[in-house]
Amino acid sequence: MKNKNLNFQNYLNENDLKNHKIKKVGKNVYLEKSCRVLGYKNIQIGSNVRIDSFCNLIVHNGFLKIEDNVHIGSFCHLVATGGIKLMKYSGLSQGVKVYSASDDFSGKYMTNPTVSKKFTNIKVKPVVLEKHVIIGSNSVILPGSIIHEGAAVGALTLVNKSLDKWTIYQGSPAKKIAARSKDLIEKEKIFEKQNII
């Protein structure tokens, strides 16, 4: 996991995160110091995880669970009010937005956090990225989306539903464009057998 080209002095490591009272953290974890984190107590991070610069992890309610070998690129924004789970080997490219809560835009209710909840209708549902899911830059994932194992989402895609496993999606809203190869499963077996970090 360690990359000699990166200056990990700009990152918090697992010991620093423990000092912030994170709920759970594994080994070889790096969170860039420019990230904004609200709700360390609701965050669990596995091992071999890297979260790059200027990300927002908003977890004052709900939960954020990040399993092993996950990468979150710079400028990502995760609102985990309804819960967000990133499973092993999943990743977010730069600028991805993941929302597990969203206002009702129909006009039947008021919107935004300055308004009392009795006048709003906030949709709160968990988001799950299963194993080997990759999300392309500047994509948006909305509440209730379950992105099944091996799915790949191209850049600038709007995900507003659950996506099938081992399929490539693109567009707004997301549309199937091709099947995704499963060859990486064999590489995963070799990787884990050799314990490459």
N, C-alpha and C positions, 0 to 999 in steps of 0.2 A: 504493500500500500504506500509506503513512504516513497516520495518522489524527490530525488536530489535537486531537481530544478525549483522546487517550492521552498519558500522560507517559512517553516512551521513556527517561527517565533511570532508570527502574526496571528496564530491560531491558539484558541483555548484547547487544552487537552483534557483527558478524562479526569485528571486530578483537579484541574480548575473547575470543571463542571460539577464535581462532587462538592466543592466549596460553595457553589451556587445552589446546592441542595436539589440537584436534579433527582428525579425519582429513581432512575436506574441507568447505569452506563457501563459499557464493556471496555475493551482494550483497543488501543490504536484508533482513538476517536479525535477528530480535529474539527473545531468550529471557529471560523474566522472571526476575529475580534470586532469587526464592523457590523456583525449581525445583531439584530434586535430580537431579544427573546423575552416573551411575557409568559410566565407560568412554568418555570423550570420543574416545579413539583409535579406537573402533569405530563412530563416528557420521559420516555424510555428510549435509550439508544443502545443498540447492540455493539459488536466489535467491527473494526475496519470500516469506519464511517467518516466521510468528509463532507462538511457543509461549507461552501465557499462564500465569498464576501457579499455584504449588503443584503442578506436574506432576512426576512421577517418570519418568525415563528410565533404565532399568536395562539397561546394555549392557556389563557387564564381560566377558561372553562373547557370541558371535554378532555381529549387526550391526543397525544402524538406518539405513536410507536414506530420506531425505525429499527428494522432488523439489521443483520450483518451485511457487510459489503454493499452499502448504499452510498450513492453520491448525489448531492444536491448542489447544482450549479449556482453561480452568482445571481443575485437579484430575484430569487424565488420568493413567493409570498404564500404562506400556509396559514389558513384560518381553521383551527381545529376544534371549534366549538362543538361540533357533532362527532368528532373523532376522525383522525386520519391514521391509516396504517400503511407503511411502506415495507413490503416484504423483501427477503433476501435478493440481492443482485438487481434491485430496481433502481431507477435513477430519474432525476429531473434535470433537463438541460436548463440553460440560463433563462431567467425571466418567466418561468412557469408559475401560474397562480392556481392554488388548490383551495377550494371553498367547501367546507362541510356545513356552512350556514349561509343563507341568502334571503334577502327581503323578497316579498311578493310584489312583482312589478305590474300586476294586472290593473292597478288603479282602484281596487276595492279596499285597499288598506293604505295607511301611511307608511313611509319608509324612513330609515336611518336611525342611528342609535340615540339621537337626541329626543326621540318620541317615545312616550310610555308604551310598554309592550301590549297593553290592552287595545291600542290603536293599530298595531302591526300584525303581520302574519308571517313570521320568520320560518322558513323551511330549514330544518336541522336534521341532517342525515349523514351517516359516516361515509367516508371515501376510502376505498381500498385499492392499492396497487399491488397485485400479486407478484410472485417471483418472476424475475427477468423482464419486467415491464420497463419500457423506456418511453419517456415523454419528451417530445421535441420542444425547442425554444419557443417561448412566448405563447404556449398553449394555455388554455383555461379549462379546469376541471370543476364541475358543479356538484352540489350535494347529492348524495345517493349513488354516485358513479362507482361501479365495481369494475376495475380493469383487470381482466382475467389473465392468468399466467401466459407470459411470452408475447403479449400484445405490444405493438409499437405504434406510437402516435406521432405523426409528423409535425413539424413546426407550424405554429399559428392555427392549431386545431382547437375547436370548441367541443369538449366532451360533456354531454348532458344526459348520458344514459350509460348503462353497463356495456362493456365491449367484450367480444368473443376472444378466446385464447388463441395464441399463435396466428394473429391476423394483424395486418398493417392498416392503419386508419389515417385519413387526412381530410381536412376541410372544416367548414363551419355551417351546420353541425358535422361531427365526425361521420365519415362514410368509409366502408370497407374498400380498399383498393387492391389488396393482394394477400396471399398467405405469407406467413413469416417462417423462415427455416428454423428447424429445431436442432441444427448442428451444434449450437452452443451448449447443449446439454452434455455432450461428450467432453467438451472443453471444461465445463464445470467439474465433471468427475475427476479429470486430470489435475485441475487447479486445486481441488480440495485434497486429493491424494498427496500431492506434493507440498501442500500447505504453503503455497506461494503467498507472500504478503508484500 
